[in-house]
Amino acid sequence: MRDLSKTVQELLEENASLRRQIRELEQSKEMWARTEEALRQSEQRYRTFIDSTKDMVFLKDENLRYILVNKELAAFFGKTEREIIGKTDFDLMPEQGAVSCRQTDMEAVSSASIVTSEEITGGKSYETVKFPVRLNFDRTGVGGFVRDITTRKEVETKVIESQGSLNAILTASPIGIGRVINGAVDWVNDSLCRMSGYNREELEGKNAKLFFESDAAYARAGSTLFEGGQAETRLKRKDGTVRHVLLQVSPMGNLSYIFTVIDVTAQKQTEKDLRKSEVLYRTLVETSSEILMLGDVSRNRRYVSPNVTKILGYSVEEFLTGDRADFTHPDSLPTAESARSWALDHPGETVTFETKNRHKDGSWRWFEATLRNMLEESNVNAMVVNLHDITERKRSEEYLRMSQLQLLEAMDLAHIVYWEFDPATDTFVFNDPFYAFYATTAEREGGYRMTREEYANRFIHPGDLESFYRAVRENVTQSGPELLPDVEKRIVRRDGEVRYVLTRARKVKDNLGRIVKRYGANQDITDRKQAEEERERLIVELKNAASQVQTLSGLLPICSSCKKICNDKGNWEQMEVYIKNRSQADFSHGICPECMARLYPDCTTEGTGE
């Protein structure tokens, strides 16, 4: 019995041990289930982040096969994510593009650094940022972002074109134009050089006082300019002579002024840990150039990506706990609120708007905000916001706008209208100010483009057509100076008024020396021409009057008896005839009282001689 009891005891202990092991296994299983659920939710959260960005996001394995793509990249390839995973670039795009992608992939892996490149595909410009990513089992893959930068490139191109057009107009302008920085001449155009008698080397870098007769004159002009923006003053030329000019100034900031003279005399990488999926998505988020943010329905911020520090200067804690009004410009609050209301009414959809946010240093930065309502997504349960910094683009747009305004102001000051000519199509390109000068509209003329023949037939005075076409023939040659000779001609406006214009143009050539564009400006010189014509008329009248005036002087041989005068040919003429032919005097005949009494005594009154 003792041995049997001992056996039962042992069995009971084994049974208890087995039960403990079963409980431990059940607890372990439950713990792993919670871990898997946490990992799944984390993966879903980061997946939401990369799918809400407008950038194309991808991750490739050590064989450069796609193991992750977001919705934007799948849409770019025109395939589903399942169709892309496991493929290489050679399976998805033309060989030339695939080779280029393979080269930058290998460069990022071999250099263990970020590689940035730009390329044009399908008429659009893209910027690609690639970087090495550590995978499990000591493998290295490649992650990357592809951003559509077409709009930015277009703005940059417009800025360059606008600057070129502005420089061309300023150079070809018949009025003097220059720029002064901190009191020193920084740039002048050809007209100002001609007006002042100096060349550019003699003017640029010199104090603007050299245009004035004295320091006092300079001070007086400056005082008048700051009060009214323009002043009539005297321009001292290099040779010491003085010209009367209308000086107008437009401030540009930072002690810089434009003046005209008219002679009147990129999201930080995510962290990596044992949860492989979370590590991969965090890497993508943290290397993004966008700020990623999560908020609830009550406008409370729950999450912001760490790159908020790099982009806006705030720590994550400062940004999450600060008042929204401290970060957002007052003018942007209504727009942001309107977008939020729309998103609340459209779950799962995205709305894009622009907002201005304060940097920690006090400056304001422009952002393109993408807001998506994912409150109904259980793994997210938030309003997802992506903030992309577009400050540089906004500055480029503002610079373009200011350049255009400066150009228009300069042209208005001198009554100048601007045009372009395309030799390849023999077509002029006009604008609204040009048509206004010609008393017409683009609608009436059928648009802003017009052939040379149409322009001549509609607006050139019939008496100047021959000289117009002669000037055109002379200006089509590839050789010759960049600035074309000035041309004066008459135009007939749509209202029938005839005006005189001075045309000045500049040729633009390509690398082969061929003319690809002509930029020109027409200035109204009608008042000047009318003044010249009036002056010529007065000169003719004075000459005619002078030719009719003759002065009698010297000794005149006159007969002492009959009073005839001997002329230059030796003939004797009656005194009346001689004087009449040599002056504006004429004669009427009568008889004096003495002769009356002597010759006709019977006709006089006795005693009086009357």
LOTORLO-969120 format. One record per residue (C-alpha): y, x, z; residue in three letters. Coordinates in steps of 0.001 Angstrom, whole numbers, padded with zeros to 6 digits, always signed. Layout:
REM LOTORLO-969120
YXZALA;...
***
This chain:
REM LOTORLO-969120
+000000+000000+000000MET;+002311+002834+000718ARG;+001761+004268-002741ASP;+002238+000850-004366LEU;+005451+000227-002434SER;+006768+003569-003549LYS;+006031+002733-007179THR;+007906-000551-006924VAL;+010873+001243-005390GLN;+010923+003688-008228GLU;+010805+000831-010709LEU;+013719-000865-009009LEU;+015759+002319-009150GLU;+014952+002788-012812GLU;+015926-000802-013477ASN;+019271-000344-011700ALA;+019881+002846-013648SER;+019148+001085-016917LEU;+021573-001695-016016ARG;+024300+000820-015244ARG;+023729+002504-018598GLN;+023882-000856-020379ILE;+027223-001700-018685ARG;+028629+001716-019616GLU;+027558+001237-023225LEU;+029172-002208-023317GLU;+032397-000812-021851GLN;+032358+002058-024362SER;+031815-000375-027217LYS;+034739-002511-026051GLU;+036958+000578-025737MET;+036104+001685-029290TRP;+036816-001804-030567ALA;+040288-001729-028971ARG;+040896+001739-030399THR;+039905+000624-033888GLU;+042201-002422-033639GLU;+045116-000257-032477ALA;+044539+002119-035373LEU;+044338-000761-037824ARG;+047608-002241-036581GLN;+049285+001172-036683SER;+048097+001707-040247GLU;+049351-001755-041222GLN;+052753-001048-039675ARG;+053273+002171-041597TYR;+051879+000566-044697ARG;+054581-002068-044372THR;+057212+000646-044135PHE;+056237+002396-047364ILE;+055776-000888-049238ASP;+059274-002079-048234SER;+061034+000971-049707THR;+062254+001035-053272LYS;+060946+004593-053648ASP;+057531+005206-055176MET;+055267+006777-052511VAL;+051925+008479-053000PHE;+049358+010764-051363LEU;+046777+012887-053214LYS;+043675+014701-051905ASP;+042770+018359-052357GLU;+041572+017552-055912ASN;+044921+015877-056669LEU;+043344+012431-056894ARG;+045341+009508-055539TYR;+044201+008325-052115ILE;+047297+006222-051303LEU;+050037+004533-053348VAL;+052648+001937-052450ASN;+053534-001201-054387LYS;+056437+000415-056275GLU;+054201+003171-057715LEU;+051476+000674-058620ALA;+054102-001415-060449ALA;+055358+001705-062248PHE;+051840+002428-063612PHE;+051303-001271-064312GLY;+048061-001252-062355LYS;+046741-002416-059004THR;+046310-000015-056110GLU;+042508-000267-056433ARG;+042755+000779-060107GLU;+044808+003882-059206ILE;+042924+005180-056136ILE;+040568+008003-057112GLY;+042356+008663-060401LYS;+044372+011742-061386THR;+047619+011813-063339ASP;+045611+012656-066470PHE;+043883+009261-066123ASP;+047180+007378-065764LEU;+049817+008940-068027MET;+050242+010920-071264PRO;+049012+014521-071154GLU;+052487+016104-071288GLN;+053667+014163-068238GLY;+050400+014770-066407ALA;+050676+018529-066974VAL;+054209+018531-065572SER;+053088+016573-062480CYS;+050112+018891-061959ARG;+052404+021946-062023GLN;+054734+020617-059307THR;+051710+019465-057232ASP;+050249+022968-057315MET;+053655+024499-056560GLU;+054025+022375-053393ALA;+050516+023353-052209VAL;+050778+027059-053047SER;+054276+027482-051593SER;+053558+025274-048551ALA;+057075+023871-048968SER;+058976+020879-050334ILE;+059418+020866-054129VAL;+062132+018721-055755THR;+062336+017992-059492SER;+064070+015612-061886GLU;+062749+014140-065118GLU;+063479+011335-067600ILE;+060751+008791-068368THR;+061120+005606-070372GLY;+064872+006061-070588GLY;+065283+006302-066804LYS;+065977+009293-064572SER;+063731+010006-061582TYR;+063904+012453-058677GLU;+060542+013561-057245THR;+060080+015193-053828VAL;+056609+016644-053153LYS;+055251+018327-050019PHE;+051887+019607-048712PRO;+049955+017312-046328VAL;+047193+018467-043985ARG;+044114+016252-044343LEU;+041006+016222-042156ASN;+038322+018906-042415PHE;+041023+021551-043085ASP;+041892+020118-046483ARG;+045383+020143-047995THR;+046689+017348-050188GLY;+050058+016459-051694VAL;+052421+013670-050638GLY;+055554+012616-052433GLY;+058438+010235-053083PHE;+059723+009275-056517VAL;+063204+007740-056625ARG;+064946+006045-059538ASP;+068284+007894-059819ILE;+069335+006343-063129THR;+072373+004603-061629THR;+073531+007780-059897ARG;+073155+009765-063107LYS;+075077+007138-065062GLU;+077926+007265-062545VAL;+077957+011064-062726GLU;+078042+010896-066529THR;+080908+008395-066463LYS;+082851+010604-064084VAL;+082395+013575-066416ILE;+083343+011501-069476GLU;+086348+010036-067686SER;+087480+013483-066603GLN;+087114+014713-070181GLY;+089081+011776-071544SER;+091753+012214-068891LEU;+092090+015929-069657ASN;+092271+015186-073378ALA;+094993+012580-072894ILE;+096984+014730-070493LEU;+096774+017670-072880THR;+097727+015629-075941ALA;+100409+013581-074186SER;+103868+014018-075641PRO;+105408+013890-072152ILE;+105381+016738-069659GLY;+102676+016336-067026ILE;+101715+018695-064195GLY;+100194+018956-060750ARG;+101723+020519-057646VAL;+099681+021535-054592ILE;+101483+022575-051446ASN;+104687+023208-053367GLY;+103099+025419-056050ALA;+102458+024505-059672VAL;+098677+024181-060123ASP;+098412+022840-063713TRP;+100695+021860-066589VAL;+100110+020441-070059ASN;+101389+021812-073369ASP;+104321+019418-073537SER;+105718+020644-070226LEU;+105360+024238-071412CYS;+107312+023423-074555ARG;+109862+021482-072547MET;+110470+024279-070042SER;+110075+027250-072362GLY;+107418+028833-070120TYR;+103750+029412-070912ASN;+100975+028379-068502ARG;+100560+031854-067029GLU;+104244+031923-066168GLU;+104144+028528-064424LEU;+100796+028167-062677GLU;+100900+029470-059124GLY;+104709+029549-059044LYS;+106923+027548-056714ASN;+108087+024275-058287ALA;+111665+025296-057479LYS;+111802+027367-060678LEU;+112390+024090-062566PHE;+115661+023526-060680PHE;+119050+025194-060812GLU;+119212+025727-057049SER;+117459+025035-053768ASP;+119957+022271-053117ALA;+119103+020579-056428ALA;+115405+020847-055564TYR;+116025+019264-052142ALA;+118118+016431-053604ARG;+115451+015599-056196ALA;+112749+015692-053527GLY;+114692+013301-051307SER;+115215+010852-054164THR;+111571+011072-055227LEU;+110237+010291-051770PHE;+112533+007268-051554GLU;+111919+005738-054976GLY;+109139+007681-056685GLY;+111371+008886-059517GLN;+114583+010774-060002ALA;+116889+011772-062778GLU;+117517+015464-062443THR;+118196+018621-064417ARG;+115354+020850-065619LEU;+116225+024517-065885LYS;+114445+026155-068783ARG;+113252+029744-068973LYS;+116206+030720-071166ASP;+118663+029361-068573GLY;+119582+026234-070458THR;+119353+022905-068657VAL;+117660+019699-069751ARG;+118212+016249-068241HIS;+114867+014742-067348VAL;+113328+011743-065621LEU;+110972+013103-063000LEU;+108312+010789-061581GLN;+105772+011653-058890VAL;+102499+010100-057696SER;+101060+011478-054410PRO;+097370+012425-054490MET;+096903+013362-050813GLY;+096539+016729-049102ASN;+100027+017785-050256LEU;+098980+017277-053886SER;+101135+015443-056446TYR;+100906+014472-060098ILE;+104300+014573-061752PHE;+105555+013567-065169THR;+108645+014852-066903VAL;+110259+012844-069658ILE;+113069+014518-071539ASP;+115914+012074-071708VAL;+117834+015029-072651THR;+068119+011417-048615ALA;+063161+009427-043476GLN;+061530+012003-041489LYS;+057947+012919-041659GLN;+055593+010881-039410THR;+053654+012610-036637GLU;+049975+013492-036962LYS;+047292+013043-034312ASP;+043590+012197-034124LEU;+044351+008779-035655ARG;+044197+010017-039255LYS;+045706+006977-040951SER;+048710+006834-038627GLU;+049319+010555-039169VAL;+049458+010173-042934LEU;+051874+007231-042878TYR;+054103+008829-040233ARG;+054419+011930-042434THR;+055658+009777-045297LEU;+058167+007892-043146VAL;+059688+010938-041498GLU;+060291+012756-044797THR;+062111+009798-046336SER;+065863+009964-046927SER;+066175+006347-045752GLU;+066576+004981-042251ILE;+063775+002566-041395LEU;+064483-000039-038739MET;+062688-002979-037076LEU;+064534-005860-035410GLY;+063614-009169-033862ASP;+064981-012650-034482VAL;+067614-012125-031754SER;+069085-009089-033559ARG;+067600-006618-031047ASN;+066537-003294-032514ARG;+062917-002457-031655ARG;+062417+000672-033735TYR;+064421+003132-035825VAL;+063024+006127-037690SER;+063866+009517-036180PRO;+065868+010584-039245ASN;+068712+008375-037972VAL;+069792+011521-036147THR;+070007+013535-039361LYS;+071740+010806-041341ILE;+074061+009174-038782LEU;+074092+011704-035936GLY;+072813+009323-033237TYR;+069701+009886-031162SER;+067051+007193-031469VAL;+067909+005910-027974GLU;+071645+005741-028724GLU;+071051+003767-031892PHE;+068573+001318-030341LEU;+070669+000550-027262THR;+074144+000555-028834GLY;+076103-002557-029803ASP;+075779-003472-033489ARG;+079537-003864-033725ALA;+079918-000200-032723ASP;+077917+000947-035758PHE;+078836-001586-038469THR;+082254-001814-040106HIS;+083979-005184-039459PRO;+084252-005830-043203ASP;+080466-005472-043562SER;+079484-007797-040715LEU;+079869-011064-042717PRO;+077804-009638-045595THR;+075065-008447-043228ALA;+075008-011808-041440GLU;+074790-013688-044739SER;+071858-011505-045859ALA;+070107-012033-042527ARG;+070479-015819-042796SER;+069057-015762-046312TRP;+066098-013605-045208ALA;+065335-015972-042318LEU;+065105-018823-044824ASP;+062907-016789-047232HIS;+060001-015192-045279PRO;+058328-012285-047039GLY;+061126-011886-049606GLU;+063625-009045-049867THR;+067415-009131-050056VAL;+069596-006136-050877THR;+073230-005653-049879PHE;+075733-002891-049201GLU;+077066-002063-045747THR;+079337+000511-044176LYS;+078149+002175-040943ASN;+079855+004560-038557ARG;+078576+008115-038204HIS;+078599+009570-034710LYS;+081441+011881-035754ASP;+083607+008797-036459GLY;+083370+008842-040248SER;+082077+005872-042247TRP;+079004+006078-044490ARG;+078015+003626-047216TRP;+074413+002358-047256PHE;+072351+000191-049547GLU;+070385-002027-047137ALA;+067077-003665-048015THR;+066148-006463-045600LEU;+062734-008147-045550ARG;+061687-010966-043215ASN;+058218-010061-041865MET;+058435-012089-038656LEU;+055386-014058-039718GLU;+053314-010911-040307GLU;+051270-010547-037104SER;+050993-006753-037354ASN;+054751-006360-037831VAL;+056517-009429-036428ASN;+059949-008037-037250ALA;+062848-007962-039653MET;+062311-004736-041636VAL;+065450-002892-042767VAL;+065702+000155-045019ASN;+069083+001915-045135LEU;+069673+004231-048092HIS;+072787+006439-047965ASP;+074925+005823-051082ILE;+078120+007443-049804THR;+078221+010053-052574GLU;+077714+007394-055223ARG;+080557+005345-053759LYS;+082796+008410-053763ARG;+081958+009035-057408SER;+082769+005426-058248GLU;+086075+005645-056383GLU;+086932+008923-058090TYR;+086236+007318-061437LEU;+088459+004360-060560ARG;+091300+006602-059370MET;+091050+008741-062513SER;+091389+005646-064654GLN;+094369+004411-062620LEU;+096113+007780-062916GLN;+095567+007754-066653LEU;+097018+004258-066969LEU;+100021+005160-064794GLU;+100804+008243-066862ALA;+100566+006265-070097MET;+102741+003433-068769ASP;+105429+005903-067730LEU;+105841+007136-071308ALA;+105154+003886-073203HIS;+101946+005409-074518ILE;+098772+003665-075664VAL;+095463+005480-076036TYR;+092793+005351-078756TRP;+089600+007089-079850GLU;+088204+007705-083336PHE;+084542+008258-084271ASP;+084322+010225-087554PRO;+080605+009432-087928ALA;+081334+005698-088300THR;+084971+005992-089451ASP;+085856+003648-086585THR;+088714+003402-084100PHE;+088058+002301-080508VAL;+091023+000480-078939PHE;+091704-001159-075551ASN;+093758-004025-074108ASP;+096977-001991-073552PRO;+096781-000814-077182PHE;+096475-004361-078466TYR;+099281-005527-076165ALA;+101564-002886-077717PHE;+100678-004282-081153TYR;+101362-007875-079956ALA;+097738-008960-080386THR;+094422-009281-078492THR;+090838-008075-078850ALA;+089751-011677-079378GLU;+092143-012086-082291ARG;+091122-008784-083890GLU;+087373-009359-083459GLY;+086697-006808-080720GLY;+087762-003338-079690TYR;+086364-001499-082730ARG;+088095-001381-086098MET;+087537+000692-089236THR;+090269+003001-090431ARG;+090877+000866-093522GLU;+091144-002313-091434GLU;+093647-000658-089115TYR;+095794+000574-091998ALA;+095830-002787-093770ASN;+096640-004746-090605ARG;+099203-002579-088861PHE;+100586+000320-090962ILE;+103898-000409-092690HIS;+103385-000575-096491PRO;+106005+002125-096960GLY;+104011+004557-094771ASP;+100483+003906-096086LEU;+100553+006894-098435GLU;+101673+009321-095723SER;+099081+007811-093307PHE;+096172+008460-095642TYR;+097543+011913-096516ARG;+097566+012842-092808ALA;+094014+011501-092465VAL;+092784+013679-095328ARG;+094413+016765-093835GLU;+092890+016129-090377ASN;+089240+015715-091421VAL;+088737+019435-092110THR;+086511+021267-089608GLN;+088880+024228-089390SER;+092374+024217-088013GLY;+093851+023887-084531PRO;+092411+021611-081854GLU;+095717+019758-081491LEU;+096662+017957-084700LEU;+100258+017894-086031PRO;+102492+015123-084727ASP;+102898+012179-087100VAL;+105734+009642-087119GLU;+105157+006321-088858LYS;+106133+002686-088827ARG;+103817-000093-087692ILE;+104048-003825-088177VAL;+103088-005766-085047ARG;+101302-009103-085214ARG;+104598-010840-084378ASP;+106172-009211-087449GLY;+108321-006696-085574GLU;+108494-003222-087114VAL;+108280-000356-084609ARG;+108312+003430-084930TYR;+105479+005377-083255VAL;+104777+009058-082674LEU;+101059+009868-082937THR;+099546+012939-081327ARG;+095775+013621-081469ALA;+093165+016193-080484ARG;+089880+017101-082203LYS;+086635+017533-080230VAL;+083884+019611-081853LYS;+080194+020151-081117ASP;+078418+023523-080828ASN;+078212+023739-084621LEU;+081948+023279-085055GLY;+081670+019738-086411ARG;+084264+017153-085418ILE;+082515+014535-083267VAL;+085506+012717-081779LYS;+089270+012452-081954ARG;+091331+011324-078986TYR;+094908+010262-079573GLY;+097960+008576-078132ALA;+100719+006506-079773ASN;+104189+006580-078213GLN;+106874+004023-079020ASP;+109903+005957-080369ILE;+111733+002984-081884THR;+114798+003386-079646ASP;+115074+007062-080583ARG;+114729+006369-084312LYS;+117318+003602-084164GLN;+119729+005952-082392ALA;+119139+008614-085075GLU;+119728+006102-087872GLU;+122959+004913-086252GLU;+124130+008512-085931ARG;+123420+009195-089639GLU;+125297+006037-090642ARG;+128370+007096-088681LEU;+128282+010561-090231ILE;+128220+009059-093745VAL;+131142+006751-092941GLU;+133175+009653-091589LEU;+132473+011743-094687LYS;+133506+008885-096974ASN;+136728+008369-095048ALA;+137526+012079-095121ALA;+136962+012275-098878SER;+139668+009646-099405GLN;+142333+011489-097424VAL;+144391+014156-099256GLN;+147349+015982-097784THR;+150480+016763-099841LEU;+151843+020156-098902SER;+153654+023128-100356GLY;+156504+023126-102939LEU;+156627+020282-105454LEU;+158513+020965-108714PRO;+160709+017876-109259ILE;+163264+017152-111932CYS;+166743+017013-110440SER;+167738+014375-112973SER;+164871+011949-113612CYS;+162961+012904-110462LYS;+159666+013434-112301LYS;+157156+015869-110723ILE;+155246+018548-112576CYS;+151474+018249-111843ASN;+148802+021015-111679ASP;+148253+020800-115461LYS;+151917+021245-116285GLY;+152555+017639-117205ASN;+155482+015692-115825TRP;+154637+012450-114036GLU;+156710+009771-112438GLN;+157047+010469-108706MET;+155323+007167-107869GLU;+152293+007999-110037VAL;+152011+011543-108681TYR;+152043+010438-105016ILE;+149727+007443-105573LYS;+147071+009634-107252ASN;+147086+012097-104372ARG;+147206+009835-101308SER;+146418+006345-100089GLN;+150086+005369-100531ALA;+151184+002743-103028ASP;+154633+001587-104198PHE;+156494-001721-104500SER;+159796-001710-106441HIS;+163145-003099-105302GLY;+166861-002033-105460ILE;+169131-000766-102757CYS;+172603-002357-102144PRO;+174516+000657-103498GLU;+172649+000637-106782CYS;+172939-003141-106958MET;+176729-002956-106683ALA;+176929-000174-109227ARG;+174562-001575-111784LEU;+175030-005287-111330TYR;+178560-005813-110004PRO;+178635-009443-111105ASP;+175732-010323-108872CYS;+177292-009010-105657THR;+179432-010855-103121THR;+182970-009662-103286GLU;+183978-007261-100607GLY;+180545-006930-099173THR;+178476-005544-102001GLY;+175889-008306-101367GLU;
***
